[in-house]
Amino acid sequence: MHAKQYEITLPADYDMEVVRHRVAVKGHLLDAFPGLGFKAYLMRERGVDGSPVNQYAPFYLWNTMEGLGSFLWGPGFQGLCEDFGRPVVRHWMALGYEDGGAAGARPVAALRHRRAVPDGVRTTDLAEELLRSARALAERDGAVGVVVGVDPRHWEAVTFSLWATEGAGGAAASDGELFQVLHCSTPELGSLARGRAW
């Protein structure tokens, strides 16, 4: 499994209804996309839930590299590049995915926590710690699902969770960045490996 995300930061006075409309019109186009576990269409609004920025920032969990490649080199991503400019695409190797107690519910919020992995941390210990944290987070009320991953190029760990409740299960600001979920495409969610991914 492979997780990826790009962030399009917009001007402070940008009308975020434009983003909502874009997702309302185009969000369904990936509802049956081969190789895609899920795509969460995410947005942050300046001044809402502590966000300092206006941002469109979809998060993807790919079941196959072929699916990821078909999207990244295909017309969907090219259309986004033409509308907003080509964004930097973050990429993490997924270590595991856990269903939450609210699996199957429509997510309305997402929480992303990124952190640097210090030198000297044993990779086996890192993987086990992230998998434990995913299981614990998935047990919180309102959790739909949790994915954890690592970018071994920059040694950054990510924990990404979807929530059926606003405020991501009472997450604190220190828990990460909070996003609104405008739509979630889940064509191969049922095919994603649960637990450890290797």
PLY file of the C-alpha trace (Angstrom):
ply
format ascii 1.0
element vertex 198
property float x
property float y
property float z
element edge 197
property int vertex1
property int vertex2
end_header
0.00 0.00 0.00
1.14 3.52 -0.78
-0.13 6.76 0.76
0.19 10.09 -0.97
-1.01 13.64 -0.48
-0.57 17.00 -2.09
-1.47 20.36 -0.59
-2.68 23.32 -2.59
-2.47 26.37 -0.35
-4.76 29.15 -1.52
-4.88 32.90 -0.80
-6.27 34.02 2.56
-9.30 35.61 0.84
-9.94 32.65 -1.51
-13.60 31.62 -1.80
-13.52 28.04 -0.54
-16.93 27.42 -2.10
-14.93 26.98 -5.32
-13.24 23.94 -3.78
-16.52 22.58 -2.43
-18.09 22.94 -5.88
-15.12 21.25 -7.56
-15.43 18.24 -5.27
-19.22 18.12 -5.63
-18.87 18.03 -9.44
-15.75 15.85 -9.81
-15.47 13.82 -6.60
-17.43 10.86 -7.91
-14.98 10.37 -10.80
-12.69 8.24 -8.61
-15.47 6.24 -6.93
-14.57 3.20 -9.09
-10.90 3.93 -9.88
-8.86 0.68 -10.09
-6.16 0.25 -7.48
-7.46 2.99 -5.16
-8.19 1.98 -1.58
-9.57 5.42 -0.75
-9.26 9.08 -1.62
-10.34 11.57 1.02
-11.10 14.97 -0.51
-9.80 17.25 2.22
-10.03 20.97 2.85
-8.84 23.38 5.52
-10.29 26.87 5.94
-8.37 29.72 7.45
-9.69 30.40 10.96
-11.72 27.16 11.15
-10.57 24.42 13.57
-7.34 26.31 14.13
-6.23 26.29 10.50
-3.86 29.13 9.55
-4.47 28.57 5.82
-7.01 27.89 3.09
-6.01 24.59 1.56
-7.20 21.78 -0.69
-5.25 18.65 0.29
-6.57 15.25 -0.89
-5.12 12.15 0.77
-4.92 8.81 -1.06
-4.25 5.26 0.05
-3.40 3.14 -2.98
-3.82 -0.61 -3.05
-1.55 -0.96 -6.10
1.33 0.92 -7.69
-0.43 0.54 -11.06
-3.40 2.48 -9.75
-1.19 5.23 -8.34
0.70 5.48 -11.65
-2.50 5.52 -13.70
-3.73 8.48 -11.69
-0.49 10.45 -11.41
0.35 10.14 -15.12
-3.26 10.36 -16.29
-5.79 13.07 -17.11
-7.16 13.52 -13.57
-3.94 14.76 -12.02
-3.06 16.68 -15.19
-6.36 18.54 -14.93
-5.56 19.52 -11.35
-2.11 20.75 -12.47
-3.71 22.87 -15.18
-6.16 24.42 -12.70
-3.82 25.01 -9.74
-0.26 24.37 -10.91
1.70 21.16 -10.29
1.91 20.51 -6.54
4.60 18.66 -4.62
3.31 15.14 -3.95
4.22 13.64 -0.59
4.55 9.87 -0.59
4.73 7.38 2.27
5.13 3.59 2.27
2.10 2.39 4.21
3.03 0.21 7.17
-0.53 -0.67 8.09
-4.21 0.16 7.98
-6.79 -0.39 10.71
-10.57 -0.15 10.55
-12.09 1.97 13.30
-15.22 1.22 15.26
-17.14 3.49 12.86
-15.82 1.72 9.73
-18.32 2.08 6.91
-19.65 5.42 8.18
-19.22 8.56 6.07
-16.14 10.42 7.34
-16.59 14.14 7.98
-13.17 14.94 9.47
-9.58 13.79 9.05
-6.51 14.18 11.21
-2.93 14.07 9.95
0.10 13.91 12.19
3.59 14.06 10.64
6.86 13.83 12.51
10.51 13.46 11.72
12.14 10.14 12.60
15.33 10.95 14.53
18.67 9.34 13.69
19.31 6.30 15.81
15.69 5.09 15.94
15.60 1.42 14.98
13.34 0.90 11.97
11.78 -2.22 13.52
10.91 -0.25 16.68
9.48 2.59 14.58
7.25 0.23 12.61
5.92 -1.48 15.74
5.29 1.85 17.48
3.34 3.19 14.49
1.27 0.02 14.20
0.45 0.14 17.94
-0.59 3.78 17.66
-2.83 2.97 14.67
-4.61 0.24 16.65
-5.07 2.54 19.65
-6.39 5.41 17.52
-8.80 3.09 15.70
-10.37 2.19 19.05
-11.40 5.78 19.80
-15.06 6.71 19.40
-15.92 7.86 15.89
-12.80 6.49 14.17
-13.51 5.26 10.63
-9.99 4.13 9.74
-6.30 4.79 10.40
-3.26 4.44 8.16
0.38 4.81 9.22
3.36 5.15 6.93
6.94 6.31 6.53
8.73 8.31 3.85
12.19 6.69 3.89
13.65 9.42 1.64
13.12 12.12 4.27
12.49 9.81 7.24
9.11 11.23 8.07
6.34 9.23 9.75
2.67 9.95 9.15
-0.49 8.91 10.95
-3.68 9.68 9.04
-7.15 8.99 10.42
-10.71 9.45 9.17
-13.54 10.30 11.57
-17.33 10.09 11.49
-17.50 12.91 14.04
-16.51 16.56 13.70
-13.35 17.40 15.58
-11.76 13.99 14.93
-12.79 12.32 18.16
-11.83 15.27 20.33
-8.34 15.63 18.91
-6.17 18.32 20.43
-4.25 20.80 18.27
-1.06 18.97 19.25
-2.43 15.79 17.65
-1.94 17.21 14.13
-3.71 19.10 11.38
-7.48 18.79 11.21
-9.25 18.69 7.83
-12.84 18.70 6.65
-13.74 15.69 4.47
-15.86 16.82 1.51
-16.14 13.39 -0.13
-14.49 9.99 0.17
-14.03 7.64 -2.79
-13.53 4.04 -1.58
-13.40 1.72 -4.62
-11.03 -0.86 -3.11
-11.32 -0.12 0.59
-12.48 -3.68 1.20
-9.35 -5.06 -0.50
-6.85 -3.17 1.67
-4.81 -5.38 3.99
-5.77 -4.81 7.62
-3.06 -4.57 10.23
0.58 -4.90 9.24
1.11 -4.38 5.50
4.17 -6.58 4.96
0 1
1 2
2 3
3 4
4 5
5 6
6 7
7 8
8 9
9 10
10 11
11 12
12 13
13 14
14 15
15 16
16 17
17 18
18 19
19 20
20 21
21 22
22 23
23 24
24 25
25 26
26 27
27 28
28 29
29 30
30 31
31 32
32 33
33 34
34 35
35 36
36 37
37 38
38 39
39 40
40 41
41 42
42 43
43 44
44 45
45 46
46 47
47 48
48 49
49 50
50 51
51 52
52 53
53 54
54 55
55 56
56 57
57 58
58 59
59 60
60 61
61 62
62 63
63 64
64 65
65 66
66 67
67 68
68 69
69 70
70 71
71 72
72 73
73 74
74 75
75 76
76 77
77 78
78 79
79 80
80 81
81 82
82 83
83 84
84 85
85 86
86 87
87 88
88 89
89 90
90 91
91 92
92 93
93 94
94 95
95 96
96 97
97 98
98 99
99 100
100 101
101 102
102 103
103 104
104 105
105 106
106 107
107 108
108 109
109 110
110 111
111 112
112 113
113 114
114 115
115 116
116 117
117 118
118 119
119 120
120 121
121 122
122 123
123 124
124 125
125 126
126 127
127 128
128 129
129 130
130 131
131 132
132 133
133 134
134 135
135 136
136 137
137 138
138 139
139 140
140 141
141 142
142 143
143 144
144 145
145 146
146 147
147 148
148 149
149 150
150 151
151 152
152 153
153 154
154 155
155 156
156 157
157 158
158 159
159 160
160 161
161 162
162 163
163 164
164 165
165 166
166 167
167 168
168 169
169 170
170 171
171 172
172 173
173 174
174 175
175 176
176 177
177 178
178 179
179 180
180 181
181 182
182 183
183 184
184 185
185 186
186 187
187 188
188 189
189 190
190 191
191 192
192 193
193 194
194 195
195 196
196 197
